[in-house]
Amino acid sequence: MHDGLQGTGGFSVRWGNMRANLMTVNDVADYLNKPRSWVYGNWKGEQIPFRKVGQVLRCRPSDLGKWLDGRGIN
């Protein structure tokens, strides 16, 4: 399991009483040690679990951890 996956962009969303920190493209790129351009160019093909929030991409840290686990990446 991937601990410490937390968005550093300070972006959080509230759903009722729940609060979720979401990772930005920059957060994901930093975590994966990839350029931001790689993340933008490959998120659909690589099935990185982004969701559109308005017109920007955001990713739940838990979803990114599951994605990495499914790919056999530690």
VMD Tcl script that draws the C-alpha trace (Angstrom):
set ca {
  {0.00 0.00 0.00}
  {1.20 3.51 -0.67}
  {1.32 5.65 2.44}
  {1.78 9.36 2.42}
  {-0.10 10.04 -0.81}
  {-1.39 13.48 -0.03}
  {-2.05 16.37 -2.31}
  {0.46 19.12 -1.72}
  {-1.47 21.65 -3.75}
  {-3.78 22.31 -0.82}
  {-6.86 21.49 -2.86}
  {-9.64 19.93 -0.87}
  {-13.30 19.32 -1.53}
  {-16.18 18.92 0.91}
  {-19.08 16.55 0.41}
  {-21.44 17.11 3.30}
  {-19.37 16.39 6.41}
  {-16.63 14.62 4.44}
  {-13.48 16.37 3.31}
  {-11.22 14.89 0.66}
  {-7.77 16.11 -0.29}
  {-7.25 15.75 -4.00}
  {-3.97 15.60 -5.85}
  {-3.24 17.97 -8.70}
  {-1.43 17.00 -11.88}
  {1.71 18.51 -10.35}
  {1.28 16.39 -7.20}
  {0.91 13.21 -9.25}
  {3.88 14.10 -11.45}
  {6.04 14.74 -8.39}
  {4.95 11.51 -6.74}
  {5.58 9.45 -9.88}
  {8.84 11.31 -10.55}
  {7.63 12.13 -14.05}
  {7.38 15.47 -15.85}
  {4.00 17.16 -15.75}
  {3.89 16.93 -19.54}
  {4.16 13.12 -19.30}
  {1.22 12.98 -16.90}
  {-0.93 15.18 -19.16}
  {0.07 13.25 -22.27}
  {-0.47 9.80 -20.78}
  {-3.21 9.98 -18.16}
  {-5.88 8.45 -20.40}
  {-3.69 5.79 -22.00}
  {-2.09 4.82 -18.70}
  {-5.48 5.03 -16.98}
  {-4.23 7.27 -14.19}
  {-7.39 7.69 -12.08}
  {-8.01 11.40 -12.61}
  {-11.43 12.96 -12.48}
  {-12.33 16.30 -13.98}
  {-13.33 18.89 -11.41}
  {-14.62 21.72 -13.51}
  {-11.96 21.95 -16.19}
  {-9.02 20.64 -14.16}
  {-7.83 17.12 -13.37}
  {-7.78 15.89 -9.78}
  {-6.94 12.51 -8.30}
  {-7.76 10.97 -4.94}
  {-4.60 9.77 -3.20}
  {-6.29 6.44 -2.42}
  {-7.19 5.95 -6.10}
  {-3.60 6.64 -7.15}
  {-2.38 4.10 -4.59}
  {-4.77 1.47 -5.94}
  {-3.68 2.27 -9.50}
  {-0.03 1.80 -8.54}
  {-0.80 -1.44 -6.68}
  {-2.64 -2.76 -9.74}
  {0.40 -2.05 -11.89}
  {2.75 -3.83 -9.50}
  {4.62 -0.63 -8.71}
  {5.95 -0.20 -5.19}
}
mol new
graphics top color blue
foreach p $ca { graphics top sphere $p radius 0.5 }
foreach p [lrange $ca 0 end-1] q [lrange $ca 1 end] { graphics top cylinder $p $q radius 0.2 }
display resetview
